[in-house]
Amino acid sequence: MKRIVWLVVLAGLAAMPARAEDVRREAIDTRVTSVASGPRLDLGPAVLARAFAPSLQQQAPPPPGPGRSVGGASNKTKVIYFATLAAAVAGMAYNIHTTRDALDHHLEARTFPLVWKKTRDPADKNKVTGIIVGGNGGLLALGGIFFARGQQPLGTFVNVLVAGATTAVGLHNRSIINDCTTATCQ
């Protein structure tokens, strides 16, 4: 019984668009026959030319001014973006250095950002380095895509986020290494 009800409901849903198409075609046919029987005045090209002329003038981009490049990003914005990108790469390198150093001393090291892996095994150094480079490199690539597509503040923010987070994790690792005594590390 349920199958029959579902079949009727589906058939009704399928029939509605088909009937609506028939009604639309009938309306078009009656309109075309009534228009074709009377005198005809074609204002199409004149109306279209007047309608699109103001919008075409408004869509023309302004000429580049001083300090602006043709791509839409100012030189100042580009400098800020690349400075934050350099800071993010430096933070990532510092994070990798301190993580590998902590693992050499058999201390706990953590990865950032997408995979939080904690380990003390020095054999995991390459794995942890790969996670750090892959995750942060992916975020930096995403920030580069944002910047290239005109979202310069978002791309810069991603760089600042990666720079701050990797530097913070690196500093945390450095504090663990500095607090290391002969009894707690090797």
N, C-alpha and C positions, 0 to 999 in steps of 0.2 A: 504494500500500500504506500509506503514512504517513497519508493522508487517512482511510482506513478505521479505522486504529488510533486516531487522534484522535477520530473520530466515535464509536467504541465507548466510549472513555474519557469523553467529554462526556456521552454518553447514560447511562452508569453513574453519573456524578456527579449528573446531573439526577434519576435514578430514586431515589437514596438518600433525599433529603429527602421525596419523595412517599411512599415506603414507611414512613418514620419517622412521617409524619403519619397514615397508615392505622393503624399499630400504636398510636399515641396515642389515636386515636378509638375503636378497639376496646377499649382499656383503660378509657376513660371510660364507654363504653356498658355494659360489664360491671359497673363500680362503681355506676353509676346504677341499674341494674336490681336489683342486690343490696341497695342501700340503700333503694330504694323499696318493696321487698317486706316489710321489717321495720318495727317501730315506730319512730317518728320523734321525736327530741328536738331542737328548734332552739335552740341556744345562741349563734347568730351575733351578734345585737345585744348581748347581755350581755357576751360575750367581747370584742367590738370596743370597747365602751364602756370596759371595764376596761383594755384594752391601750393605748388612745390617751389616756386621762386623764393618766397620768404624763408622757408625751411632750409633751402640749400645755402642761403646767405648766412643763416645762423649756425650752420654746422661747420663752417670753415674754421679751422683752428687758428688761434691767434699766432702772429709771427713770434719767433723766439726773441726774448728780450735779453738784456745783459744778465749773465749768470745762469741762463737757462740753456739747456741743450735740447736738441730736437726730440730726443726720446721721452721727454716728460720729466725726468729727474734732474734736479739742479745739481750743479757741481758740489755744493755743500752737502746735499743729501748723499751723493755718491761717496764723498770723502768719509762721512759718518758711517755709512754702510760698510765700507772696506776697512775702516778702523775697528769697528765692532767685529767684523769677520776675522781680522788678525788677532783680536783679543780672544775670540772663541777658539781659534786654532791654538793659540798659546796656552789657554786654560786646559784644552784637551791634552796637549803635550805634557803639561805639568801634572795633570791627573794620571796620565799613563806612567810617567816617571816615578811618581810617589807610590802608585799602586804596585809597580814592579819591585820597587825598593822594599815596600812593606812585605811583599810575598817572599823576598829573599831572606827576610828576618823571621819568617813563619808567623807573621802577624796577620790579623784579619783585614782583608781589603774588600771594598765594595765597588760595584760598577754603577754607572749612571747612563742614561735616564730610563730607557724603556725596560731593561732587564736588571733587576736588583739581585745580583749574585754576590753572595758572601763566601769567601774562601780563605784558607790559610795555607793551602798547598802550593809550593813554588812551581810545581809542574803545570799549574793552571795559568801561568803568566801569559802565555800566548792566547789562550782562550779569553781571558779577561781583557787583554789588550784589543782583541778582535771585537769584543762586545762594545767596548768604549768607542773604538773608531767607527764601527758600523752604526751604532745608535746615534752618536753625535754627528757623524758625517751625513747620515740621512736627514737629521734635523737641519744641518747647515745647507744641504742641497734643497730642502723644502723652502728655507728662507731665501735662497737664491732664486728659486722659481717665483716666489712672491714678489721679490724685488724686480725681476724681469717683466712680470706681468702688470706692473704699475702700482703694486702695494708696497711701496718703499718703507713706510713705517712698520708694517708687519714683518717684513724681511729683516729689518734692523732689530726689532724686538726679539725675534728668534735668535739672532746672533748674541744679543745681550743675555738672553736666558741661558744659552749654552755656555757662554763665557762665565757667567756668574755661578752656575751650578757646577761646572767642571772644576772651577777654581776652588769652590767651597769643599767639594769632595777631596780635591788634592790637598787642601789645607788640613782637612780632617785626618787624612792619611799621614801627613807630615807630623801632626801632633801625636798620633799613635806611635810613630817611629821615634819621635823625640822623648816620649815617656817610657820608652823601652829600657828595661834594665837587663842585666845579665841573666837574671832569673826568669824573665818573661819572654825574652827573644833569643835567637840563636845567632 
